[in-house]
Amino acid sequence: MKKIFLFALLATLSCRKEETADYAKVHKPKDTIQKTEEKKVTLDFPEAYGFLEKLIKEDIDGQEYDDLQIKKIPFSVHYPNDGDSYTVSFSIVQKSDFNKDGITDYIVKRNSEGMLGGNVNTNQSLIFYIMGDKTNSKEEHTIYGYAPFSYNVIDSTYCKNNRFVADIIQNYRVYDTEDLQSATVSFVYKNNNIYEESYLTDCKLAQLKSKTIFKTVPNISNRKRTIDGHNYTEIISETYKNKDTLITADLTGCDNLLLTFETSYNVQEQQMDNEDFKKTTALQLLDFLSLNTLFSKDISAVKNYFNENPMTNEYIKNHKGYNFRILIDKNEGRKNQLRFLVNIDKINNENQIENWEIVTRKKR
């Protein structure tokens, strides 16, 4: 009986240590990605072939390609891309029933290799797919393994105590230092989201009682919770729609509350460059947000400042515990439309301003 149970457990959780040769090694500044000379190990998951084929066809999405390999893992496709060719491959890193619904879920590595290490087509992501059935996902959550200007680079991944663990290092293209810092992070699926475990224990925002932004739920046309691919905090995204009003909102952060609102207005041509009109409209937007979100106090602090001061596109820093701005610009591609972008950062911890400080949950 014990042997049967052990076999069932192994079938439910299949996890392996990722060979570091599969990941971009960028410890030293060079023009190409450095990779260790280690033997690659790729486990085969025949039951996932249908899903991987679906992913690769979605990636193609009408693009011209000259080679397609879908007979064994990793599945891959090569794009000629007008002489700047690159190859995209998909492989399974881990399979498990993360949400305990009886359907196998996957962590998929999407790897894109361009002609040079710094090429925009050279990047890597780890995508957590929560499956609705064998070939269709109902959730996906992405963390970045490597991109030319991503903040962090994943060195390797492995499983430990049923946790998905990643060793990460600062990307030398972003951090201009000889002493690149590294860290180890671990991920779990909990309450319908992927979390980095230290977020749950060390971040103030993890303790928010309400995980919503707007008060009126019936007017929320779209709502999503996921993980930030760079600093591994939770992101709550909502779209408020009521008649002609359409506002997108994001909430994220660790100790510091980071709020973003964006909307656009159709305006008459003579008002496009009218600064008084822009300010009046922005203040009306802040009034609306203050009344209709759970963050009235934070939004009112910004409104009170701009009631007494000029409104520019510059960030206002260190004002009563807040950093904020209202960016107003012409909406490209839409004539006679202005875009309003509101950023509000409530600073509870001055040691968590930069990405790596947030990743490591720095306190002092």
N, C-alpha and C positions, 0 to 999 in steps of 0.2 A: 504494500500500500504506500509506503514511504517513497519507493522508487517511482511509482506512478505520479505522485504529487510533485516530486522533484522534476520529472520530465515536463509536467504541465507548466510549472513555474518557468523553466528555461524556454519553453515555447512562447510564453507570454512576454517575457522580457529578453530581448536579444540586443546586447550592447557590446561594443568592442572598443578597444583602444585604437584611436586613429593614428596611423603612422604619420610622423612629423613630416615625412617627405610629401604628403598630400597638402601641406599647408605652406603658405608663403613665408619664407624666412627672410625677414628684412631687418636684421639686427645691425647691419652695417650699410651706410649709404652707398649704393651702387645703382647703376642704371637699369638693372634687371632684377627680377625677383630671385633671391638666393634660396635654393632648396637643398636640404641635406641629402646625401646619397645613401638612402635607406631603402630596403625592399618594401614595395607597396603591397598592402594586403587589402583586397576588396572582397567582402563576403557577398554571396549571391542570395537574392531574395526573389525566387520565381513568382511568388504570390503577389509581388509588388510591380510586376512587369506592366500590367494594364495601367496602373496609376502613373508610373514613370513615363510611359508612352504618351499619356494624356498631357503630362507636364511639358514634355519636349515639343509636342505639337502646339501647345499654347505659346511656348517660347518662340516658335517659328512664326506663327501668326501672319502668314503671307510673305515673309521675308525670303529672299533668294538664298538657297543653300546648295552646296555641291557634294555633300557627303552626310549620310544619316546612318547611325548605328544603333539599332534597337533590339539586338539579339542577345546581348549580355550586358550586365552592369559593369562599368557605368555606361548608361545610354548617352550618346553624344551627337551633336550636329555641328557642321563646319559652315561658316558664312564667309563667302569671298569678300563682301563688303567693299567693293570698288578698290581692291588692292590692299586694304587695311584689314586683312582677314583675322578671324578669331574663331575659337572652338568653345562651345558650351556643353558641359556634361552634367548629368544628374546621377547621384548615387545615394544609397541608403546608409546613414550613419547609425541609426538606432531604430528599433521598432518596439512598441509597447502599447498597452491599452491605458493611455494616460488618464482618460476621464472615466474609466471603469464602466463603459457601456457595452462591452463585449465585442467591439470592433477594433482591430489593430490600427494604431496610429503610427506615424513615421516622423523621424527627423531626417530631412533630405539635405544633402550638400549640393548646392548649385555652384559650379566652378566655371568661370569664363577666363580663357587665356588668350590674350592678344599677342601682338608681335613683339612688344617691349613691356618690361615690368611696370613702367609708369603709364602705359596705355590705358585710356579710359575704358577699354573693353576687357581689361584684366581686373577681375574682382571675384569675390567669393562670398557666399551667404549660407547660413544654416537656417533652414526653415522648418518649424514645427508644424506639422499638418495633423489636425484633429479630424478624423475621417467620419463622414456620414454613412458611407458604405465602402466597398472594396476599391472603387475608383474615383470617388468624389469626396472632396474635403468640405467641411463646414466651418472650419477655422484655420487660419494660418498666422504664424507669428515668426518674425524674422530677426535674427541677430547677424551682424556683419562679421565675416571672417577676415576679409581684406578688401580694400580698394585703395587706389593711389593716395587718396587724401582722407581715408577713414581715420578716426582717432586711435583706434586700437587694432591690433592684428592678433588673430587666434593662432597660437603655436601648435597646440594639440588639444584633442578632446578624449575623454575616457569616461567610464562609468565607475562610480564608487558608492556603495551603500544605496543603490537604486537612484542615484542622482546623476544627472548629466553634467559633467565637470569640464571646464575649459581653462587652459593656461593662456593668458593673454599678455601682450607687451605693447608698449606705446609704439605708434608708427613713426619711424624716423623722418618721414616726409612732413609730418605735422609738428613733431617735437624736436626742435633744433638743439640737441644735446648729445654728448657722448655717453651719458649715463641714463639710458632708457630704462624706465621702471616696468616691472612685471607684476602680475597678480594672478590669483586663481579664483575663479567664480564658478558657482554651481546653480543649476536651473531645475525648477520643479513645476509641474502643472497643478494648479490649485484654484478653486473657485472660478473656473472658466477662463483662465489666463495662464500664460507662462510667466513665472517670476524668477528673478535672481534672488537667492535665499537671503542675502544680507539686506536686500530692500525690505523684506518683511520684518526683519528684526531691528534694523538700524536707521530706517528712514521715517521721519515724522509723517509724511504724506500717506504712508501705508496704514496709518491709524485713523484716517478720515472716516467718519461714520457714514457719510453719504458719498457714493462713487458716481454722482451725477453733477452736471454743470447747470442746466436750466431747470427751473421749477416745474414748468408745465410739460409733463411727460407726453400727453397726446400730440403736442406740436413737434415732437422729436421724430423726424423722418428717418434718421439713421443714427445708430449708436454703436460704438465699438470700443473694446478694451484690448490693449495689446502691450507689447514691451518695446521700449526704445532700443533700437539696434545698436546704439553707441554706448550709452551709459546705463542700460539695463534697469531703468525705472519704468513704472507703469504709465501708459498713456491712455487717457480717456478722451475719446473724440465723439462729438455730437453735432448733428445738423438740425438747426431749428428752422422750421418752415411753417409759415402762416400767411396765406394769401400771397402777396408779392414780397414778403419778407423772407430772406434766406440768409442765415448766419451760420458759419461753421465755427466750432469752438474746440480747443484742445486744452487739457489739463495734464501736467506732468511735473516731475521734480522729485527730489529726495527729501531734504530738509526745507529747501526753498520751494515755494509755490510758484509755478510758471503757468500763466494763463495766456491764451492767444484767442482772439476773435477776429473773424474776417467776413466782410460783406461788401457788396457793390451797389451803387445807386445810379440810375439813369438820370442825367441832369441836362439842362439846356446848355447849348454850346457856349453862351456868354458867361456861364457860371463855372466853367471848367477851371479857370485860373483865378477865380474870385476867392481870396483868402478868407474874407469874412464869412462867405457862404460855407466854405470848407469847415471852418471852426464851429459854426453854428450847427451844421449837420453832425459833426463829430460829437459835440456835446449832447445832442439829442440821442445819438447812438448810445453814449455812456449812460444817459438817463434810462433808456430802455433796458440795457444790460443790468443796471443796478436793480431795477424792479423785477426782472424776470430770471435772474440767476441766484445761486446760493452764495454769491461772493459780492454782495452789496457793499460791504465795508471796504473791500479792496478797490472796487471800481469807483466808489465815491471819493476815495483818497486821490485818485487820478483826476476825476472831474473837478474837485475843489482846486487842485493845482492849476488846471487850465482855465478855470474861471478867472484867475488872477494873473495869468501869464500867457505870453504868445505861444501859439501852437506851431511847432516845427517838426520835421521828421527825425530830429536828433533824439537819442536816448537821454532821458533825465535820470541821473544816478544819485543814489544816497539821499532821497527825499523821504524823510519820516519812515525809513525802513523799506522803501520801494525803489526799484528801477523800472522805468516804463517809457513807452513812446506810442504815438499814434502816427503811423505812416499813411499818407494820403497821396495816391498817384493815379495816373490815367491807366485804365484797364486796357492793356494792349490787346488788339484784335476786336475790341468793342468800342465803337465810336460813341462819344458823348456818355461815357460811363466812368465813374470814379470808384476806385477801390480803397476801402478803409481797413487798415490792419492795426489792431490794438494788441500790444504786448505789455503784460503786467507781471513783474517778478517781485514777489514778497520775500525779502531776504531775512530768513531766520538764522542762517549760518553763513557767515562771510567766507568760510573756508571751503565752500562748495559752489564756487562760481564757474570754474573751468571743468571740462569733461572728465579728466582723470580724477579730479577731486571728488566728483560725483560718483564715479565708478567705484572708488575705494571708500566711499561714505566718510570722507575726512571730517573730523570733528574739531581738531585744533592743530 
